[in-house]
Amino acid sequence: MSGTHGSSSSNWLVYTVKEHLRALCLYTAECLTTAPGKVVYAIKKTGVIDALGDGPKSADQLAKELGLHEDSLYRVLRAAVNMNVLAVEGAQPPRFRNTDVTSLLLDSHPHKIWPTVQWTVDDGYATMGEMEWVVRTGGNAFRKTHNGDSLWELLKTDPKRAEDFSRAMVGMDGMTTLEGVVLDYPWNRYGRFVEIAGMYGSFLARLLRRVKKAEGVLVDQPEVIAISRKMWSEEADKAELNKRVSFVEGDFFKSETLPKPRANDAWVMRNILHDYNDDDAVRILAAVRTAVGTTPVTLCLCEFTFVDEFADIRNLEKCGADLMVLTMLGAGRERTRPEWEKLFASGGFKLNRIVETRGPLCVVEAVPV
């Protein structure tokens, strides 16, 4: 792709594996440890990237517009060009512009990955820095760097952190090429989608647009469902689908809180079980198994599954996700086929197949036994 990302509406939707991996390397890894990532973080946080969304500008223009120190800004922008983060045109004075990479971080970009990047850096920096300690001890680095609290404990007590986390998880949809999951799996086989822990329903909305006759059920914690109801009634892109959706306050550890199943349902969970160790993952599966009873439904898990652990270009992101849950949660993992088979057998399901998509996510399909 050229350096003029966004020159047409179709360009926004072209999200190739190569571009995706380039963005992932820069933001998820380099933001934590290297100069290019820190430059990207600085020019986004100071508003430069979004200011350049209007077109090329000089350091003087940007400094005046954003209230920044001109000389310091110029030196950072010069570094950004030499790191292939930004591009430059002209000479007197040079005018800086976004590239494909920085355009991904624009607030106006449909994938909206910046909240994910920001949360990863802000909450992940310290934990990833404890990788050596984790390798030596197998401990929970998040607890070590956050006064003994787990991520989940902090989310319950810190509303701002919980909000940032929610926005980051929505942004993760853009970073994981979620559109590939929608296009590369035969969702039209199902009459209803039950998305468990679906947060604000961004994936459910995609499924309902894809399968025009299907209905949807969004299941999550009461506080999340309250926000989701409001969003689905007010946001134009979801309001048209609202009549096909119902909302359920539920907990995937408690079968009695989950919705009543229907024949030909797809019960969907996205990147849920990778947060949990095998014992807790089995508890979740067992609760779902109890909830569906004898009704013929299909369980569809969208997860970073290792199909080939060493010969897949998409493993770069899968390993990144695996190391993140290793250090931040101390329990979760990205799984292989044998690990899924073992997990399902303990939770009352049987692995049917693993469907790879054009992105790093697979659809892991299982049926009750």
Beta strands, then each sheet from edge to edge (+ up, - down):
strand 1: 57-58
strand 2: 87-89
strand 3: 95-97
strand 4: 192-196
strand 5: 215-220
strand 6: 245-249
strand 7: 265-270
strand 8: 298-303
strand 9: 349-356
strand 10: 362-368
sheet 1: 1+ 3- 2+
sheet 2: 6+ 5+ 4+ 7+ 8+ 10- 9+
end
